[in-house]
Amino acid sequence: MPKIKPVNVGLIGAGRIGSFHGETVVRRLVDAELVAVADPAPGAAAKLADKLSVDASYTDVADLLAHPGLDAVIIATPARFHANILVQAVEAGKAIFCEKPMALTLEDADRAIAAARVAGVPLQVGFNRRWDQAFAEGRAAIDAGKIGAPQLIRSLTRDPGPFGADPDKIPLWTIFYETLIHDFDTLLWLNPGAKPIEVFAMADALVRPDAKGKGFLDTAVVNIRFDNGSVAVAEANFCAMYGYDIRGEVFGSGGMVTMGDVRRSSMTLFDKDGVSNDTWRRDTDHFVQGYTAQLASFVSSVRTGELKDAPTGSDARNALALALACIESVSKKQPVIVE
Ligand SMILES: NC(=O)c1ccc[n+]([C@@H]2O[C@H](COP(=O)([O-])OP(=O)(O)OC[C@H]3O[C@@H](n4cnc5c(N)ncnc54)[C@H](O)[C@@H]3O)[C@@H](O)[C@H]2O)c1
């Protein structure tokens, strides 16, 4: 049988998640090839390219986009660069996988969505939880009517402690733009067709109270009211000392689904100290299956030219609108109506 031609992927941003995505393309996907890496930090692209046996590395995105035969790009730069690079890549005719958040303003989100529409290229955003088996099965149960109409919905992100980052290096409002954005997408996705109408967010610096004066926030709780009557809660904290804890729950008129487990596996140790489990410590361990499945789905969309059951630019915009509403709510210390 003739071998299927691989989809040629370029990686933009060779940092923490970009390196992991690059490794996924090289080691975990069978029908895609990583052909080039770009990163402006001296040596970063070359180092990753060398590690993954990729021939081409660039410090300039334009050079990567001109790489012969390139079909698609993965954008894994810091968030503030996403929209411009996305538009640049779309205008070069490349299919886009963009890490979250796709943009930091609704204007940039609209610009990115419009550019992809005009170019006719797939635009997928990195809301990987949708591919986690438990979350995917939860959504399937909701679609099958097994829990009736959603009434109470919950999603949480607790990043693993100890918290070692420098708060001064974390952009303002990151907890909403980059952390809870996953939960916003999850809540919207688990409540199909419902539109958020009101948001009330509270946030604080409980992990690093010393940094609060500069606007740093590491803990937040968000209430969201939807137009189908359901109410959701999203919460986040940057320092769960017991591990990387991601969970979701939908309670409906006919039952409930719960998703996510901080325990690494069902192996439970019984010893002189009692009963214990190891826990997830890193997103790239916990979600390796989901991260791989999202890129496999993306590669298949590059072949067909269309996304199938994947988060789009519009989904990214909807999640961003919630993040922006949260920022307004925290700033005004009051509930706000969602745009
Ligand atoms: N979906 C997830 O679970 C997940 C997990 C981690 C990070 N992310 C997202 O991925 C993005 C990157 O996060 P990270 O933790 O890998 O950051 P990082 O700081 O580790 O890496 C970013 C890299 O991008 C490079 N870069 C900066 N400007 C660039 C440009 N103009 N062109 C090309 N490369 C450029 C930097 O030199 C750096 O190597 C963020 O938006 C973050 O929210 C998503």
Ligand as a Chemical Component Dictionary entry (heavy atoms), coordinates in Angstrom:
data_LIG
# 
_chem_comp.id                   LIG 
_chem_comp.type                 NON-POLYMER 
_chem_comp.pdbx_formal_charge   0 
_chem_comp.three_letter_code    LIG 
# 
loop_
_chem_comp_atom.comp_id 
_chem_comp_atom.atom_id 
_chem_comp_atom.alt_atom_id 
_chem_comp_atom.type_symbol 
_chem_comp_atom.charge 
_chem_comp_atom.model_Cartn_x 
_chem_comp_atom.model_Cartn_y 
_chem_comp_atom.model_Cartn_z 
_chem_comp_atom.pdbx_ordinal 
LIG N1  N1  N 0  -2.810 24.002 26.793 1  
LIG C1  C1  C 0  -2.031 23.895 27.836 2  
LIG O1  O1  O 0  -2.250 23.056 28.688 3  
LIG C2  C2  C 0  -0.857 24.824 27.978 4  
LIG C3  C3  C 0  0.167  24.490 28.854 5  
LIG C4  C4  C 0  1.248  25.371 28.955 6  
LIG C5  C5  C 0  1.280  26.549 28.222 7  
LIG N2  N2  N 1  0.234  26.837 27.394 8  
LIG C6  C6  C 0  0.228  28.101 26.625 9  
LIG O2  O2  O 0  1.281  28.036 25.672 10 
LIG C7  C7  C 0  1.874  29.323 25.504 11 
LIG C8  C8  C 0  3.369  29.199 25.776 12 
LIG O3  O3  O 0  3.560  28.797 27.100 13 
LIG P1  P1  P 0  4.970  28.202 27.607 14 
LIG O4  O4  O 0  4.748  27.813 29.027 15 
LIG O5  O5  O -1 5.472  27.183 26.681 16 
LIG O6  O6  O 0  5.893  29.508 27.545 17 
LIG P2  P2  P 0  7.477  29.566 27.484 18 
LIG O7  O7  O 0  7.835  30.929 27.988 19 
LIG O8  O8  O 0  8.082  28.371 28.156 20 
LIG O9  O9  O 0  7.841  29.459 25.932 21 
LIG C9  C9  C 0  7.523  30.458 25.008 22 
LIG C10 C10 C 0  8.596  30.418 23.914 23 
LIG O10 O10 O 0  8.173  31.289 22.863 24 
LIG C11 C11 C 0  9.310  31.986 22.416 25 
LIG N3  N3  N 0  8.907  33.211 21.740 26 
LIG C12 C12 C 0  8.715  34.449 22.254 27 
LIG N4  N4  N 0  8.337  35.304 21.279 28 
LIG C13 C13 C 0  8.289  34.604 20.140 29 
LIG C14 C14 C 0  7.991  34.942 18.801 30 
LIG N5  N5  N 0  7.622  36.187 18.463 31 
LIG N6  N6  N 0  8.046  33.961 17.863 32 
LIG C15 C15 C 0  8.401  32.721 18.195 33 
LIG N7  N7  N 0  8.691  32.331 19.460 34 
LIG C16 C16 C 0  8.647  33.276 20.415 35 
LIG C17 C17 C 0  10.152 32.219 23.661 36 
LIG O11 O11 O 0  11.508 32.503 23.338 37 
LIG C18 C18 C 0  9.961  30.882 24.383 38 
LIG O12 O12 O 0  10.945 29.947 23.979 39 
LIG C19 C19 C 0  1.120  30.255 26.457 40 
LIG O13 O13 O 0  0.121  30.918 25.743 41 
LIG C20 C20 C 0  0.507  29.328 27.475 42 
LIG O14 O14 O 0  -0.692 29.810 28.048 43 
LIG C21 C21 C 0  -0.802 25.998 27.253 44 
# 
loop_
_chem_comp_bond.comp_id 
_chem_comp_bond.atom_id_1 
_chem_comp_bond.atom_id_2 
_chem_comp_bond.value_order 
_chem_comp_bond.pdbx_ordinal 
LIG N1  C1  SING 1  
LIG C1  O1  DOUB 2  
LIG C1  C2  SING 3  
LIG C2  C3  SING 4  
LIG C2  C21 DOUB 5  
LIG C3  C4  DOUB 6  
LIG C4  C5  SING 7  
LIG C5  N2  DOUB 8  
LIG N2  C6  SING 9  
LIG N2  C21 SING 10 
LIG C6  O2  SING 11 
LIG C6  C20 SING 12 
LIG O2  C7  SING 13 
LIG C7  C8  SING 14 
LIG C7  C19 SING 15 
LIG C8  O3  SING 16 
LIG O3  P1  SING 17 
LIG P1  O4  DOUB 18 
LIG P1  O5  SING 19 
LIG P1  O6  SING 20 
LIG O6  P2  SING 21 
LIG P2  O7  DOUB 22 
LIG P2  O8  SING 23 
LIG P2  O9  SING 24 
LIG O9  C9  SING 25 
LIG C9  C10 SING 26 
LIG C10 O10 SING 27 
LIG C10 C18 SING 28 
LIG O10 C11 SING 29 
LIG C11 N3  SING 30 
LIG C11 C17 SING 31 
LIG N3  C12 SING 32 
LIG N3  C16 SING 33 
LIG C12 N4  DOUB 34 
LIG N4  C13 SING 35 
LIG C13 C14 SING 36 
LIG C13 C16 DOUB 37 
LIG C14 N5  SING 38 
LIG C14 N6  DOUB 39 
LIG N6  C15 SING 40 
LIG C15 N7  DOUB 41 
LIG N7  C16 SING 42 
LIG C17 O11 SING 43 
LIG C17 C18 SING 44 
LIG C18 O12 SING 45 
LIG C19 O13 SING 46 
LIG C19 C20 SING 47 
LIG C20 O14 SING 48 
# 
